[in-house]
Amino acid sequence: MNILLFAAFALGLTSCLSTSPDTCQSTALTPVLSATGPKTIAVNQPATFTLSYEIQNGCGTFAGLQEQANTDTRLVGVNIKYDGCNCPQTVTPAQTTYTFQPTTAGTYYVRFVGSTGYLIDTLVAK
């Protein structure tokens, strides 16, 4: 009988110890508010664009850029990681850079994910 009582107590204690609190984590694609960069660039030279965006609360941090590319178009978004359950409700303006280096001459379209569509920039590589 004592063994059964001890086993039940140990099982109950183990389940209490292994319970983890809610972590309140997420990663979200955040709209780019503005993008500035060159209009022309030499082949094999980097073109750097400055992107402005907003972090929606005090628990958000930049988590990287998301990019999809095909022959002449780049689709770019900004990822924000929100980590915390009780976050100050402050909107923080922020900036990052996106660099693209064309390897052949031509016209490239860089599309930044915005709030109602895309901000489209055209880059000519000569």
N, CA, C and O atoms as a GROMACS GRO file, in nm:
protein
  504
    1MET      N    1   0.082  -0.118   0.000
    1MET     CA    2   0.000   0.000   0.000
    1MET      C    3   0.087   0.125   0.000
    1MET      O    4   0.057   0.221  -0.072
    2ASN      N    5   0.196   0.126   0.080
    2ASN     CA    6   0.285   0.240   0.084
    2ASN      C    7   0.353   0.262  -0.051
    2ASN      O    8   0.380   0.375  -0.091
    3ILE      N    9   0.381   0.152  -0.120
    3ILE     CA   10   0.445   0.163  -0.252
    3ILE      C   11   0.350   0.231  -0.350
    3ILE      O   12   0.394   0.315  -0.428
    4LEU      N   13   0.223   0.196  -0.348
    4LEU     CA   14   0.126   0.259  -0.437
    4LEU      C   15   0.110   0.406  -0.405
    4LEU      O   16   0.101   0.489  -0.495
    5LEU      N   17   0.105   0.440  -0.275
    5LEU     CA   18   0.092   0.579  -0.233
    5LEU      C   19   0.216   0.658  -0.276
    5LEU      O   20   0.204   0.770  -0.326
    6PHE      N   21   0.335   0.601  -0.258
    6PHE     CA   22   0.458   0.667  -0.299
    6PHE      C   23   0.462   0.685  -0.450
    6PHE      O   24   0.502   0.791  -0.498
    7ALA      N   25   0.422   0.583  -0.527
    7ALA     CA   26   0.421   0.592  -0.673
    7ALA      C   27   0.325   0.701  -0.720
    7ALA      O   28   0.359   0.777  -0.811
    8ALA      N   29   0.207   0.710  -0.660
    8ALA     CA   30   0.110   0.814  -0.696
    8ALA      C   31   0.166   0.952  -0.664
    8ALA      O   32   0.152   1.045  -0.743
    9PHE      N   33   0.229   0.966  -0.546
    9PHE     CA   34   0.288   1.094  -0.506
    9PHE      C   35   0.401   1.133  -0.602
    9PHE      O   36   0.408   1.248  -0.644
   10ALA      N   37   0.489   1.038  -0.637
   10ALA     CA   38   0.601   1.066  -0.727
   10ALA      C   39   0.550   1.103  -0.865
   10ALA      O   40   0.604   1.195  -0.929
   11LEU      N   41   0.448   1.034  -0.913
   11LEU     CA   42   0.391   1.065  -1.043
   11LEU      C   43   0.330   1.205  -1.042
   11LEU      O   44   0.348   1.281  -1.137
   12GLY      N   45   0.258   1.238  -0.938
   12GLY     CA   46   0.200   1.372  -0.925
   12GLY      C   47   0.306   1.479  -0.918
   12GLY      O   48   0.292   1.584  -0.981
   13LEU      N   49   0.414   1.456  -0.843
   13LEU     CA   50   0.522   1.553  -0.831
   13LEU      C   51   0.592   1.571  -0.965
   13LEU      O   52   0.626   1.683  -1.002
   14THR      N   53   0.615   1.462  -1.038
   14THR     CA   54   0.681   1.469  -1.168
   14THR      C   55   0.597   1.549  -1.265
   14THR      O   56   0.650   1.629  -1.341
   15SER      N   57   0.465   1.528  -1.265
   15SER     CA   58   0.382   1.602  -1.358
   15SER      C   59   0.380   1.750  -1.324
   15SER      O   60   0.370   1.833  -1.415
   16CYS      N   61   0.390   1.786  -1.198
   16CYS     CA   62   0.396   1.927  -1.160
   16CYS      C   63   0.527   1.990  -1.203
   16CYS      O   64   0.530   2.105  -1.248
   17LEU      N   65   0.636   1.914  -1.191
   17LEU     CA   66   0.767   1.968  -1.226
   17LEU      C   67   0.783   1.983  -1.377
   17LEU      O   68   0.856   2.071  -1.422
   18SER      N   69   0.717   1.899  -1.456
   18SER     CA   70   0.737   1.905  -1.600
   18SER      C   71   0.641   2.002  -1.668
   18SER      O   72   0.655   2.027  -1.788
   19THR      N   73   0.546   2.058  -1.598
   19THR     CA   74   0.455   2.154  -1.657
   19THR      C   75   0.529   2.284  -1.684
   19THR      O   76   0.590   2.341  -1.593
   20SER      N   77   0.525   2.331  -1.810
   20SER     CA   78   0.593   2.455  -1.843
   20SER      C   79   0.491   2.566  -1.860
   20SER      O   80   0.380   2.542  -1.907
   21PRO      N   81   0.526   2.687  -1.822
   21PRO     CA   82   0.433   2.798  -1.837
   21PRO      C   83   0.416   2.834  -1.985
   21PRO      O   84   0.499   2.798  -2.068
   22ASP      N   85   0.307   2.903  -2.018
   22ASP     CA   86   0.287   2.951  -2.153
   22ASP      C   87   0.403   3.042  -2.190
   22ASP      O   88   0.447   3.124  -2.109
   23THR      N   89   0.452   3.028  -2.311
   23THR     CA   90   0.569   3.107  -2.350
   23THR      C   91   0.535   3.233  -2.429
   23THR      O   92   0.617   3.325  -2.435
   24CYS      N   93   0.418   3.239  -2.489
   24CYS     CA   94   0.376   3.359  -2.563
   24CYS      C   95   0.480   3.402  -2.666
   24CYS      O   96   0.528   3.515  -2.661
   25GLN      N   97   0.514   3.314  -2.756
   25GLN     CA   98   0.610   3.345  -2.860
   25GLN      C   99   0.544   3.338  -2.997
   25GLN      O  100   0.460   3.252  -3.022
   26SER      N  101   0.582   3.430  -3.085
   26SER     CA  102   0.536   3.424  -3.223
   26SER      C  103   0.633   3.503  -3.310
   26SER      O  104   0.706   3.589  -3.262
   27THR      N  105   0.631   3.472  -3.437
   27THR     CA  106   0.706   3.548  -3.536
   27THR      C  107   0.608   3.596  -3.641
   27THR      O  108   0.526   3.518  -3.691
   28ALA      N  109   0.616   3.724  -3.675
   28ALA     CA  110   0.520   3.782  -3.768
   28ALA      C  111   0.591   3.858  -3.879
   28ALA      O  112   0.694   3.922  -3.856
   29LEU      N  113   0.534   3.851  -3.998
   29LEU     CA  114   0.581   3.930  -4.110
   29LEU      C  115   0.525   4.070  -4.091
   29LEU      O  116   0.404   4.088  -4.080
   30THR      N  117   0.612   4.169  -4.088
   30THR     CA  118   0.574   4.307  -4.058
   30THR      C  119   0.584   4.392  -4.184
   30THR      O  120   0.680   4.379  -4.259
   31PRO      N  121   0.486   4.477  -4.210
   31PRO     CA  122   0.491   4.558  -4.331
   31PRO      C  123   0.609   4.655  -4.334
   31PRO      O  124   0.645   4.715  -4.233
   32VAL      N  125   0.668   4.668  -4.451
   32VAL     CA  126   0.772   4.769  -4.474
   32VAL      C  127   0.700   4.900  -4.502
   32VAL      O  128   0.612   4.906  -4.588
   33LEU      N  129   0.736   5.005  -4.430
   33LEU     CA  130   0.671   5.135  -4.447
   33LEU      C  131   0.738   5.217  -4.557
   33LEU      O  132   0.670   5.290  -4.630
   34SER      N  133   0.870   5.204  -4.570
   34SER     CA  134   0.942   5.272  -4.678
   34SER      C  135   1.068   5.194  -4.710
   34SER      O  136   1.125   5.126  -4.625
   35ALA      N  137   1.111   5.207  -4.835
   35ALA     CA  138   1.234   5.142  -4.882
   35ALA      C  139   1.308   5.241  -4.971
   35ALA      O  140   1.251   5.294  -5.066
   36THR      N  141   1.433   5.266  -4.940
   36THR     CA  142   1.514   5.356  -5.022
   36THR      C  143   1.642   5.284  -5.063
   36THR      O  144   1.704   5.214  -4.983
   37GLY      N  145   1.679   5.304  -5.188
   37GLY     CA  146   1.800   5.241  -5.238
   37GLY      C  147   1.834   5.294  -5.374
   37GLY      O  148   1.766   5.383  -5.426
   38PRO      N  149   1.940   5.242  -5.435
   38PRO     CA  150   1.984   5.291  -5.566
   38PRO      C  151   1.888   5.251  -5.676
   38PRO      O  152   1.810   5.156  -5.663
   39LYS      N  153   1.894   5.324  -5.785
   39LYS     CA  154   1.814   5.292  -5.904
   39LYS      C  155   1.898   5.221  -6.009
   39LYS      O  156   1.846   5.147  -6.092
   40THR      N  157   2.029   5.245  -6.006
   40THR     CA  158   2.120   5.176  -6.098
   40THR      C  159   2.240   5.126  -6.018
   40THR      O  160   2.276   5.182  -5.914
   41ILE      N  161   2.300   5.020  -6.069
   41ILE     CA  162   2.414   4.960  -6.000
   41ILE      C  163   2.498   4.886  -6.106
   41ILE      O  164   2.445   4.842  -6.208
   42ALA      N  165   2.625   4.873  -6.082
   42ALA     CA  166   2.710   4.794  -6.171
   42ALA      C  167   2.691   4.644  -6.140
   42ALA      O  168   2.665   4.606  -6.025
   43VAL      N  169   2.703   4.563  -6.242
   43VAL     CA  170   2.693   4.418  -6.224
   43VAL      C  171   2.798   4.375  -6.122
   43VAL      O  172   2.910   4.425  -6.123
   44ASN      N  173   2.762   4.282  -6.034
   44ASN     CA  174   2.847   4.227  -5.929
   44ASN      C  175   2.880   4.327  -5.818
   44ASN      O  176   2.972   4.304  -5.739
   45GLN      N  177   2.806   4.436  -5.810
   45GLN     CA  178   2.821   4.532  -5.701
   45GLN      C  179   2.696   4.524  -5.613
   45GLN      O  180   2.586   4.510  -5.666
   46PRO      N  181   2.709   4.532  -5.481
   46PRO     CA  182   2.592   4.522  -5.394
   46PRO      C  183   2.506   4.649  -5.399
   46PRO      O  184   2.557   4.761  -5.398
   47ALA      N  185   2.376   4.628  -5.405
   47ALA     CA  186   2.278   4.737  -5.394
   47ALA      C  187   2.213   4.723  -5.257
   47ALA      O  188   2.151   4.621  -5.227
   48THR      N  189   2.227   4.825  -5.173
   48THR     CA  190   2.174   4.819  -5.037
   48THR      C  191   2.052   4.910  -5.025
   48THR      O  192   2.058   5.028  -5.060
   49PHE      N  193   1.942   4.853  -4.975
   49PHE     CA  194   1.817   4.926  -4.952
   49PHE      C  195   1.796   4.941  -4.802
   49PHE      O  196   1.818   4.847  -4.726
   50THR      N  197   1.755   5.059  -4.760
   50THR     CA  198   1.721   5.083  -4.620
   50THR      C  199   1.570   5.067  -4.606
   50THR      O  200   1.493   5.134  -4.675
   51LEU      N  201   1.529   4.979  -4.515
   51LEU     CA  202   1.387   4.950  -4.494
   51LEU      C  203   1.343   5.004  -4.359
   51LEU      O  204   1.409   4.982  -4.258
   52SER      N  205   1.231   5.076  -4.358
   52SER     CA  206   1.171   5.124  -4.234
   52SER      C  207   1.047   5.040  -4.204
   52SER      O  208   0.970   5.008  -4.295
   53TYR      N  209   1.028   5.006  -4.077
   53TYR     CA  210   0.914   4.927  -4.033
   53TYR      C  211   0.885   4.962  -3.888
   53TYR      O  212   0.958   5.041  -3.828
   54GLU      N  213   0.781   4.904  -3.831
   54GLU     CA  214   0.747   4.928  -3.691
   54GLU      C  215   0.733   4.797  -3.616
   54GLU      O  216   0.676   4.700  -3.666
   55ILE      N  217   0.786   4.796  -3.494
   55ILE     CA  218   0.768   4.683  -3.402
   55ILE      C  219   0.647   4.718  -3.315
   55ILE      O  220   0.642   4.826  -3.257
   56GLN      N  221   0.551   4.627  -3.307
   56GLN     CA  222   0.420   4.659  -3.250
   56GLN      C  223   0.410   4.656  -3.098
   56GLN      O  224   0.310   4.703  -3.044
   57ASN      N  225   0.509   4.601  -3.028
   57ASN     CA  226   0.507   4.609  -2.881
   57ASN      C  227   0.649   4.593  -2.826
   57ASN      O  228   0.743   4.565  -2.900
   58GLY      N  229   0.661   4.610  -2.696
   58GLY     CA  230   0.792   4.611  -2.631
   58GLY      C  231   0.862   4.477  -2.626
   58GLY      O  232   0.979   4.472  -2.588
   59CYS      N  233   0.796   4.369  -2.664
   59CYS     CA  234   0.858   4.236  -2.664
   59CYS      C  235   0.910   4.195  -2.802
   59CYS      O  236   0.961   4.084  -2.818
   60GLY      N  237   0.897   4.282  -2.901
   60GLY     CA  238   0.936   4.248  -3.037
   60GLY      C  239   1.082   4.278  -3.066
   60GLY      O  240   1.135   4.379  -3.020
   61THR      N  241   1.145   4.191  -3.144
   61THR     CA  242   1.282   4.211  -3.190
   61THR      C  243   1.292   4.166  -3.336
   61THR      O  244   1.217   4.079  -3.381
   62PHE      N  245   1.384   4.226  -3.408
   62PHE     CA  246   1.408   4.190  -3.548
   62PHE      C  247   1.451   4.044  -3.554
   62PHE      O  248   1.540   4.002  -3.481
   63ALA      N  249   1.387   3.965  -3.642
   63ALA     CA  250   1.417   3.822  -3.653
   63ALA      C  251   1.477   3.786  -3.789
   63ALA      O  252   1.504   3.669  -3.814
   64GLY      N  253   1.496   3.884  -3.875
   64GLY     CA  254   1.557   3.855  -4.004
   64GLY      C  255   1.468   3.893  -4.120
   64GLY      O  256   1.352   3.931  -4.103
   65LEU      N  257   1.525   3.882  -4.239
   65LEU     CA  258   1.451   3.910  -4.361
   65LEU      C  259   1.407   3.779  -4.424
   65LEU      O  260   1.474   3.676  -4.412
   66GLN      N  261   1.295   3.784  -4.491
   66GLN     CA  262   1.243   3.671  -4.566
   66GLN      C  263   1.251   3.709  -4.713
   66GLN      O  264   1.203   3.816  -4.751
   67GLU      N  265   1.311   3.624  -4.797
   67GLU     CA  266   1.328   3.658  -4.938
   67GLU      C  267   1.289   3.542  -5.027
   67GLU      O  268   1.323   3.427  -5.000
   68GLN      N  269   1.217   3.575  -5.133
   68GLN     CA  270   1.190   3.480  -5.240
   68GLN      C  271   1.243   3.544  -5.368
   68GLN      O  272   1.220   3.663  -5.391
   69ALA      N  273   1.312   3.467  -5.449
   69ALA     CA  274   1.374   3.524  -5.569
   69ALA      C  275   1.348   3.437  -5.690
   69ALA      O  276   1.345   3.314  -5.682
   70ASN      N  277   1.329   3.505  -5.804
   70ASN     CA  278   1.333   3.436  -5.932
   70ASN      C  279   1.426   3.516  -6.022
   70ASN      O  280   1.504   3.596  -5.971
   71THR      N  281   1.421   3.498  -6.149
   71THR     CA  282   1.519   3.557  -6.240
   71THR      C  283   1.536   3.707  -6.223
   71THR      O  284   1.648   3.755  -6.207
   72ASP      N  285   1.426   3.784  -6.226
   72ASP     CA  286   1.440   3.929  -6.221
   72ASP      C  287   1.361   3.995  -6.109
   72ASP      O  288   1.354   4.118  -6.103
   73THR      N  289   1.302   3.919  -6.020
   73THR     CA  290   1.220   3.975  -5.913
   73THR      C  291   1.263   3.920  -5.778
   73THR      O  292   1.291   3.801  -5.765
   74ARG      N  293   1.267   4.007  -5.680
   74ARG     CA  294   1.295   3.969  -5.541
   74ARG      C  295   1.176   4.014  -5.458
   74ARG      O  296   1.133   4.129  -5.468
   75LEU      N  297   1.121   3.924  -5.377
   75LEU     CA  298   1.013   3.955  -5.284
   75LEU      C  299   1.073   3.950  -5.144
   75LEU      O  300   1.124   3.846  -5.103
   76VAL      N  301   1.065   4.063  -5.070
   76VAL     CA  302   1.136   4.075  -4.943
   76VAL      C  303   1.038   4.117  -4.833
   76VAL      O  304   0.958   4.209  -4.852
   77GLY      N  305   1.046   4.051  -4.719
   77GLY     CA  306   0.965   4.087  -4.602
   77GLY      C  307   1.051   4.091  -4.477
   77GLY      O  308   1.159   4.031  -4.472
   78VAL      N  309   1.002   4.161  -4.375
   78VAL     CA  310   1.072   4.174  -4.247
   78VAL      C  311   1.000   4.088  -4.144
   78VAL      O  312   0.879   4.103  -4.125
   79ASN      N  313   1.072   3.999  -4.077
   79ASN     CA  314   1.016   3.916  -3.970
   79ASN      C  315   1.050   3.975  -3.834
   79ASN      O  316   1.163   4.015  -3.809
   80ILE      N  317   0.949   3.981  -3.747
   80ILE     CA  318   0.966   4.027  -3.610
   80ILE      C  319   0.929   3.912  -3.517
   80ILE      O  320   0.826   3.848  -3.534
   81LYS      N  321   1.014   3.887  -3.416
   81LYS     CA  322   0.986   3.785  -3.316
   81LYS      C  323   0.931   3.856  -3.192
   81LYS      O  324   0.992   3.948  -3.139
   82TYR      N  325   0.814   3.810  -3.148
   82TYR     CA  326   0.752   3.862  -3.027
   82TYR      C  327   0.766   3.754  -2.920
   82TYR      O  328   0.714   3.643  -2.935
   83ASP      N  329   0.835   3.787  -2.811
   83ASP     CA  330   0.867   3.690  -2.708
   83ASP      C  331   0.829   3.747  -2.571
   83ASP      O  332   0.903   3.827  -2.514
   84GLY      N  333   0.714   3.706  -2.519
   84GLY     CA  334   0.670   3.752  -2.388
   84GLY      C  335   0.518   3.762  -2.383
   84GLY      O  336   0.452   3.780  -2.485
   85CYS      N  337   0.464   3.750  -2.263
   85CYS     CA  338   0.319   3.752  -2.245
   85CYS      C  339   0.268   3.889  -2.202
   85CYS      O  340   0.157   3.928  -2.240
   86ASN      N  341   0.343   3.962  -2.124
   86ASN     CA  342   0.301   4.093  -2.073
   86ASN      C  343   0.393   4.199  -2.131
   86ASN      O  344   0.492   4.238  -2.068
   87CYS      N  345   0.360   4.246  -2.250
   87CYS     CA  346   0.447   4.337  -2.324
   87CYS      C  347   0.392   4.479  -2.319
   87CYS      O  348   0.271   4.500  -2.330
   88PRO      N  349   0.480   4.578  -2.301
   88PRO     CA  350   0.436   4.717  -2.308
   88PRO      C  351   0.381   4.746  -2.448
   88PRO      O  352   0.442   4.708  -2.548
   89GLN      N  353   0.267   4.811  -2.455
   89GLN     CA  354   0.203   4.840  -2.583
   89GLN      C  355   0.258   4.969  -2.642
   89GLN      O  356   0.192   5.073  -2.641
   90THR      N  357   0.379   4.961  -2.692
   90THR     CA  358   0.444   5.074  -2.756
   90THR      C  359   0.483   5.035  -2.898
   90THR      O  360   0.532   4.924  -2.922
   91VAL      N  361   0.462   5.124  -2.992
   91VAL     CA  362   0.504   5.102  -3.130
   91VAL      C  363   0.640   5.169  -3.147
   91VAL      O  364   0.656   5.288  -3.120
   92THR      N  365   0.738   5.091  -3.192
   92THR     CA  366   0.874   5.140  -3.205
   92THR      C  367   0.916   5.142  -3.352
   92THR      O  368   0.917   5.037  -3.416
   93PRO      N  369   0.950   5.260  -3.406
   93PRO     CA  370   1.004   5.263  -3.542
   93PRO      C  371   1.141   5.198  -3.546
   93PRO      O  372   1.220   5.211  -3.452
   94ALA      N  373   1.170   5.128  -3.655
   94ALA     CA  374   1.298   5.060  -3.668
   94ALA      C  375   1.340   5.057  -3.814
   94ALA      O  376   1.259   5.081  -3.904
   95GLN      N  377   1.467   5.027  -3.837
   95GLN     CA  378   1.521   5.016  -3.972
   95GLN      C  379   1.615   4.897  -3.981
   95GLN      O  380   1.675   4.855  -3.882
   96THR      N  381   1.626   4.844  -4.100
   96THR     CA  382   1.724   4.741  -4.132
   96THR      C  383   1.765   4.761  -4.277
   96THR      O  384   1.711   4.848  -4.346
   97THR      N  385   1.860   4.682  -4.323
   97THR     CA  386   1.902   4.693  -4.462
   97THR      C  387   1.884   4.559  -4.533
   97THR      O  388   1.895   4.452  -4.473
   98TYR      N  389   1.858   4.569  -4.661
   98TYR     CA  390   1.851   4.453  -4.750
   98TYR      C  391   1.952   4.476  -4.861
   98TYR      O  392   1.952   4.582  -4.923
   99THR      N  393   2.036   4.378  -4.887
   99THR     CA  394   2.138   4.391  -4.991
   99THR      C  395   2.117   4.284  -5.097
   99THR      O  396   2.099   4.166  -5.067
  100PHE      N  397   2.121   4.330  -5.220
  100PHE     CA  398   2.105   4.242  -5.336
  100PHE      C  399   2.220   4.272  -5.432
  100PHE      O  400   2.251   4.388  -5.458
  101GLN      N  401   2.283   4.168  -5.483
  101GLN     CA  402   2.396   4.186  -5.574
  101GLN      C  403   2.365   4.116  -5.707
  101GLN      O  404   2.377   3.994  -5.718
  102PRO      N  405   2.325   4.194  -5.808
  102PRO     CA  406   2.295   4.133  -5.938
  102PRO      C  407   2.422   4.080  -6.006
  102PRO      O  408   2.526   4.145  -6.004
  103THR      N  409   2.411   3.963  -6.066
  103THR     CA  410   2.527   3.901  -6.131
  103THR      C  411   2.522   3.914  -6.282
  103THR      O  412   2.620   3.882  -6.350
  104THR      N  413   2.410   3.961  -6.337
  104THR     CA  414   2.399   3.985  -6.481
  104THR      C  415   2.331   4.119  -6.504
  104THR      O  416   2.255   4.166  -6.420
  105ALA      N  417   2.359   4.179  -6.618
  105ALA     CA  418   2.296   4.307  -6.653
  105ALA      C  419   2.147   4.286  -6.677
  105ALA      O  420   2.104   4.180  -6.725
  106GLY      N  421   2.069   4.388  -6.644
  106GLY     CA  422   1.925   4.380  -6.668
  106GLY      C  423   1.848   4.464  -6.568
  106GLY      O  424   1.906   4.534  -6.486
  107THR      N  425   1.717   4.455  -6.577
  107THR     CA  426   1.628   4.527  -6.487
  107THR      C  427   1.572   4.429  -6.384
  107THR      O  428   1.522   4.322  -6.419
  108TYR      N  429   1.582   4.467  -6.260
  108TYR     CA  430   1.536   4.384  -6.149
  108TYR      C  431   1.426   4.458  -6.074
  108TYR      O  432   1.429   4.581  -6.062
  109TYR      N  433   1.330   4.383  -6.024
  109TYR     CA  434   1.219   4.440  -5.948
  109TYR      C  435   1.227   4.387  -5.804
  109TYR      O  436   1.220   4.267  -5.780
  110VAL      N  437   1.242   4.479  -5.712
  110VAL     CA  438   1.250   4.442  -5.571
  110VAL      C  439   1.117   4.483  -5.509
  110VAL      O  440   1.084   4.601  -5.504
  111ARG      N  441   1.042   4.384  -5.461
  111ARG     CA  442   0.909   4.407  -5.406
  111ARG      C  443   0.914   4.383  -5.255
  111ARG      O  444   0.940   4.272  -5.209
  112PHE      N  445   0.889   4.489  -5.180
  112PHE     CA  446   0.890   4.481  -5.034
  112PHE      C  447   0.746   4.468  -4.985
  112PHE      O  448   0.658   4.542  -5.028
  113VAL      N  449   0.722   4.373  -4.895
  113VAL     CA  450   0.587   4.349  -4.843
  113VAL      C  451   0.543   4.471  -4.762
  113VAL      O  452   0.606   4.505  -4.662
  114GLY      N  453   0.434   4.535  -4.806
  114GLY     CA  454   0.379   4.651  -4.736
  114GLY      C  455   0.249   4.616  -4.667
  114GLY      O  456   0.211   4.499  -4.662
  115SER      N  457   0.180   4.715  -4.615
  115SER     CA  458   0.057   4.688  -4.541
  115SER      C  459  -0.062   4.663  -4.633
  115SER      O  460  -0.156   4.592  -4.594
  116THR      N  461  -0.062   4.718  -4.754
  116THR     CA  462  -0.176   4.698  -4.845
  116THR      C  463  -0.132   4.646  -4.981
  116THR      O  464  -0.206   4.658  -5.078
  117GLY      N  465  -0.016   4.590  -4.990
  117GLY     CA  466   0.037   4.540  -5.116
  117GLY      C  467   0.188   4.540  -5.110
  117GLY      O  468   0.247   4.499  -5.009
  118TYR      N  469   0.251   4.584  -5.216
  118TYR     CA  470   0.396   4.584  -5.223
  118TYR      C  471   0.449   4.725  -5.252
  118TYR      O  472   0.386   4.803  -5.323
  119LEU      N  473   0.565   4.755  -5.194
  119LEU     CA  474   0.642   4.872  -5.235
  119LEU      C  475   0.741   4.818  -5.338
  119LEU      O  476   0.823   4.732  -5.306
  120ILE      N  477   0.734   4.869  -5.460
  120ILE     CA  478   0.814   4.813  -5.569
  120ILE      C  479   0.925   4.911  -5.606
  120ILE      O  480   0.900   5.028  -5.631
  121ASP      N  481   1.046   4.860  -5.608
  121ASP     CA  482   1.161   4.937  -5.648
  121ASP      C  483   1.220   4.870  -5.771
  121ASP      O  484   1.225   4.748  -5.780
  122THR      N  485   1.266   4.951  -5.867
  122THR     CA  486   1.327   4.898  -5.989
  122THR      C  487   1.476   4.930  -5.983
  122THR      O  488   1.518   5.043  -5.956
  123LEU      N  489   1.555   4.827  -6.010
  123LEU     CA  490   1.701   4.841  -6.006
  123LEU      C  491   1.755   4.797  -6.142
  123LEU      O  492   1.726   4.686  -6.188
  124VAL      N  493   1.833   4.883  -6.207
  124VAL     CA  494   1.894   4.850  -6.335
  124VAL      C  495   2.041   4.820  -6.311
  124VAL      O  496   2.115   4.903  -6.258
  125ALA      N  497   2.083   4.701  -6.351
  125ALA     CA  498   2.224   4.661  -6.338
  125ALA      C  499   2.288   4.673  -6.475
  125ALA      O  500   2.239   4.618  -6.574
  126LYS      N  501   2.401   4.748  -6.480
  126LYS     CA  502   2.472   4.770  -6.608
  126LYS      C  503   2.609   4.707  -6.604
  126LYS      O  504   2.684   4.714  -6.701
   0.00000   0.00000   0.00000
